[in-house]
Structures are given as structure tokens and as C-alpha cells.
């Protein structure tokens, strides 16, 4: 039975990567009695207007669950207008939620000491940086939701809110709940 579950997971992973434009690089897969573990992985997937790459030290999928947990995840999203780099601290963790019928990524939730850097792809100039304790990427809406004391810095200005929503498709930020804005006079070097 466990061998069949392991084979099924392997087939599902391959189907996901092949059917949704994802690709695996540099992976090692181990089978345990309760599921599968992939070490040092990189998964590319594509939205309507961007390409994303999820990397991690390890991903584990239990045979009883369709989702996968990720150790020390990082996510990079590239479009013609911006590059967004999302990283965690040493204790960073994440979970990838998959559609049970298609095995495509529905959302990615990343936790613990998250930094976000948004850059111009042509000049590499940083447009904003942000920090938060939890970040959720929602595939169908093409949005990034920052929660857990999110703080965004753009130039000399700092923004805080209960939730910061970044719409990738529109390249627009929305601040929700207890919004605080700190404007600072001066020039940016």
C-alpha cells in the first residue's frame, strides 16, 4: 500500500510539473512510511503575466494530505514590470496548497521573518522593501498578502498596517486596518 502511495505521489508531482508549466531542478526524493520528501528543490510555475520560482531546502508531502510543507522557502516572481524576491529567516517554513483535482498550486503560505524586495527588472533599483511574519501568495488572484506586523518601506517613507495586499497583475499596494504612514523629509541616496 505504501509503495502505491509513493508511486501515486511521484506521478502526481510529475503531472503537476508537466501540465502546469512547472519544472523541477536539482532534486532528491526520499520515500518514508508516511509520505515523500524532496530536498534542495526548485519549482517554476507561470501566471498570466509572470514567472515564479519557489525554492526550498526540503519539501515534504504526507500521503494523507494533498498539500506539501516546505523548509526555508524562497519565492521569486518575475514580470516585465517588476521582480519580487521573498525570503525567510533560518526558521522559515511554508505550505503549498494544491488543487486536489489538477494538482496545480492554489496558494503558498510562508511564515517566520519574511523579507520582500520589489525591484525594477531593467535597472535593479529597489522600489520597496517589506517585512512581515506571514505571507500568502494566491495564484488565481495573482496577489501577495502580508500579515503579522507587516511593514513596507518605499524611499524614505514607511507604511504599517494589519494587512498589506500586493496585486501583482496591477502592481498595486493596498493597506488594510490600523494604517500608519510615516513620511520623512530628505533625499534618498
C-alpha positions, 0 to 999 in steps of 0.5 A: 500500500505504501509503495502505491502511495509513493508511486501515486505521489511521484506521478502526481508531482510529475503531472503537476510539473508537466501540465502546469508549466512547472519544472523541477531542478536539482532534486532528491526524493526520499520515500518514508512510511508516511509520505515523500520528501524532496530536498534542495528543490526548485519549482517554476510555475507561470501566471498570466503575466509572470514567472515564479520560482519557489525554492526550498531546502526540503519539501515534504508531502504526507500521503494523507494530505494533498498539500506539501510543507516546505523548509526555508522557502524562497519565492521569486516572481518575475514580470516585465514590470517588476521582480519580487524576491521573498525570503525567510529567516533560518526558521522559515517554513511554508505550505503549498496548497494544491488543487486536489483535482489538477494538482496545480498550486492554489496558494503558498503560505510562508511564515517566520521573518519574511523579507520582500524586495520589489525591484525594477527588472531593467535597472535593479533599483529597489522600489520597496522593501517589506517585512512581515511574519506571514505571507500568502501568495494566491495564484488565481488572484495573482496577489501577495498578502502580508500579515503579522506586523507587516511593514513596507518601506518605499524611499524614505517613507514607511507604511504599517498596517494589519494587512498589506495586499500586493496585486501583482497583475496591477502592481498595486499596494493596498493597506488594510486596518490600523494604517500608519504612514510615516513620511520623512523629509530628505533625499534618498541616496 
